[in-house]
Amino acid sequence: MAWFKRTQKGIQTPTEDKKDVPKGLWYKSPTGKIVDAEQLEKNFYVSPEDGYHVRIGSAEYFKILFDDNKFKELDKDISSKDPLNFEDTTKYSDRLVAAQKKTGLTDAVRTAVGKSKGKDLVIACMDFKFIGGSMGSVVGEKIARAADYSLKNNIPLLIISKSGGARMMEAALSLMQLAKTSAKLGQLDDAKIPYISLSTDPTTGGTTASFAMLGDINIAEPGALIGFAGPRVVKDTTGQDLPKDFQTSEFLKEHGFLDFITPRSELKDKINLYLDLILNQPIR
């Protein structure tokens, strides 16, 4: 006899009464592991099955790094313009409006100041979901202003990079941000104010060619893609087969481009440890 027996035949449920599984309850990692979304959040958005670091944005990083998720956002209302009247498949101005509505962000970086393990820290964190984390004039300006805030108040700076590169819709204006942000970080260096760079997946293009590789300490999350041009472009240009794990965090650390690879669960402790060591102050 079957363990289940229907006692009433012809049961039908009206469409409006049907129960669907809500979206977002489960996450599937690239290796095929299925993780409960609530468990994933509690584990710093890292798959406990395979250690895969899920892409997250500024809201999640601020929650991880700032004490009790308390911070003051800097230059919150700065947004991009369209000085070149750029248009490809759609107008750049329309693309900006669509991205702002979809993400609730004004641009691809947020900057804030707050306490991390009891001491002040300025954080500039990029959001990949805003036009691929591309670096335009606003990204460069907000990072420069964050550096100015650090200079004025003698507070260490952390930049979290997650970017597809310079924003082509702003052409040379976006490329100018490489020099602009690098110059500001040079001022921090002159003032002996620590700057830590954290590269996450992906960190590419002009971001890698400027502030992402200029930290007093350069760290990255495990398995992150970090490079200037993509692997396909590099292979097509050089005509060479690329090494295994080319442009991963592990590859870059092995070849001297990174100082440390730090799992997300250890970020807060390790970043503040590095700052304490740089500043020659008691370890927190």
Secondary structure, DSSP 8 states (H G I E B T S, - for coil): --S---SSSS----GGG-----TTSEEE-TTS-EEEHHHHHHTTTB-TTT--B----HHHHHHHHSGGG-EEEESTT-----TT--BSSSBHHHHHHHHHHHHS-SSSEEEEEEEETTEEEEEEEE-TTTGGG-B-HHHHHHHHHHHHHHHHHT--EEEEEEES-B-GGGTHHHHHHHHHHHHHHHHHHHTT--EEEEEEEEE-GGGTTTGGG--SEEEE-TT-BB-SS-HHHHHHHH-----TTTTBHHHHHHTTS-SEE--GGGHHHHHHHHHHHHTT----
